[in-house]
Amino acid sequence: MDECLLRVGLPVKCRKCRLEGRVKPHNYGGWYKCRIFPRSVTNKWFCPEHYDIANNMEDRFYGMSETPQPVASTSETVEDLYKLLD
């Protein structure tokens, strides 16, 4: 089975344009494997033409889930709380 995948490749379809192609393990030949859809086998591949679209989509997805940095330092916040108590 592994030898078949190395010689022939895994049949895939582009999620955007439905173009059919074959990818080999560790060398996708310009195809992009999207990590956003880990359980979906058929819908995570993008052809070389749509590589940039998929890459930007993933960057936006992971960019939205970043934790924002705190704006104020802790010492200023503690002082403001003490002022509110007075």
NORJOPE-V379608 format. One line per field, one symbol per residue. phi: phi as a letter, one per 30 degrees, with the letter a starting at -180 (. if undefined). psi: psi as a letter, one per 40 degrees, with the letter a starting at -180 (. if undefined). burial: # if it has 9 or more other C-alpha atoms within 8 Angstrom, else .. A space follows every 50 residues. Layout:
phi: ???
psi: ???
burial: ???
This chain:
phi: .ddddddcjddbbdddcidcabbceibdijdccdcdcdcdddcccbdedc edddddddddddddcddddddcdddddddddddddd
psi: ddddddddihhiihddefhiahiihegefeihhhedgdehddeeihidde ddddddddddddddeihiiidiidddddddddddd.
burial: ....##..#..####......###...#..##.#........#####..# #..##..#..................#.........
